[in-house]
Amino acid sequence: MTRQITINLDGQQFMLDLEFEQRDHSIVYHVTPNKHFSDQIPAGFEMIQTNADTEAAPTYDGSGLSEQGRHIAESISHQISLLPPQFKGGKTAEA
């Protein structure tokens, strides 16, 4: 499933696409960079959130990212952590 999210960078808002994939023990977010920062986030950039820790922000490999790229990745990770479970690829709580 693909979802668009909006991040705030230096007072400007940018939209980007996230495709999430449910795996056995994690959710993998495939980030499609916005054209305004595609040189800062590589194609195929992924963030991973373990199913056991769905309340925490997803993690990512920051090696190879510039300082601006890490700032963008942190903004994306934070925005993902704010999404309700059904929009993060997780399951909703059942009563």
C-alpha positions in Angstrom: 0.0 0.0 0.0 1.2 3.5 -0.8 0.4 6.6 1.3 1.4 10.2 0.9 2.7 12.1 3.9 3.7 15.7 4.4 6.9 16.8 6.2 7.9 20.2 7.4 11.5 21.3 6.4 12.8 24.7 7.2 9.3 26.2 7.3 8.2 24.6 4.0 6.0 21.6 3.6 6.8 18.8 1.2 4.8 15.7 0.2 6.3 12.4 -0.5 5.1 8.8 -1.1 5.6 6.0 1.3 5.0 2.4 0.3 4.8 0.1 3.3 5.4 -3.7 3.3 4.4 -5.9 6.2 7.0 -8.6 6.9 7.0 -11.3 9.6 8.5 -9.1 12.4 8.6 -5.6 10.9 7.0 -3.0 8.7 9.3 -1.7 6.0 8.7 1.8 4.6 10.0 2.4 1.1 10.5 6.2 0.7 10.0 7.8 -2.7 11.9 11.1 -2.3 10.3 14.4 -3.3 11.9 16.1 -6.3 13.0 19.0 -4.0 15.3 16.7 -1.9 15.9 13.7 -4.1 19.6 14.4 -4.0 19.6 14.1 -0.2 17.6 10.9 0.1 18.7 8.0 -2.2 16.3 6.1 -4.3 15.3 2.9 -2.5 15.7 4.5 0.9 14.0 2.4 3.6 12.9 2.8 7.2 12.1 -0.2 9.4 9.8 -0.5 12.4 9.6 -3.7 14.3 6.1 -5.0 15.1 7.1 -5.3 18.8 7.8 -1.5 19.0 5.0 0.1 16.9 4.9 3.1 19.3 8.5 4.1 18.5 9.6 5.9 15.4 11.0 3.8 12.6 14.8 3.4 12.2 16.9 3.7 9.1 20.5 3.4 8.0 21.9 6.9 8.1 25.3 6.0 6.6 25.8 7.8 3.3 23.3 10.5 4.2 24.4 14.1 4.4 23.5 16.2 7.4 20.5 17.6 5.5 19.6 14.0 4.4 19.6 12.9 8.1 17.4 15.8 9.0 15.0 14.9 6.2 15.0 11.2 7.3 14.3 12.2 10.9 11.4 14.4 9.8 10.0 11.4 7.8 10.5 9.0 10.7 8.8 11.4 13.1 5.8 11.9 10.7 5.4 8.1 10.4 5.4 7.7 14.1 2.4 10.1 14.3 0.3 8.0 11.9 -2.5 5.9 13.4 -1.7 2.1 13.2 -4.0 1.5 10.2 -2.1 4.0 8.2 1.3 2.7 9.2 0.7 -0.8 7.9 0.0 -2.1 11.4 -3.2 -3.5 12.8 -5.8 -1.6 14.7 -6.6 -2.6 18.3 -9.7 -4.7 18.5 -12.1 -4.3 21.5 
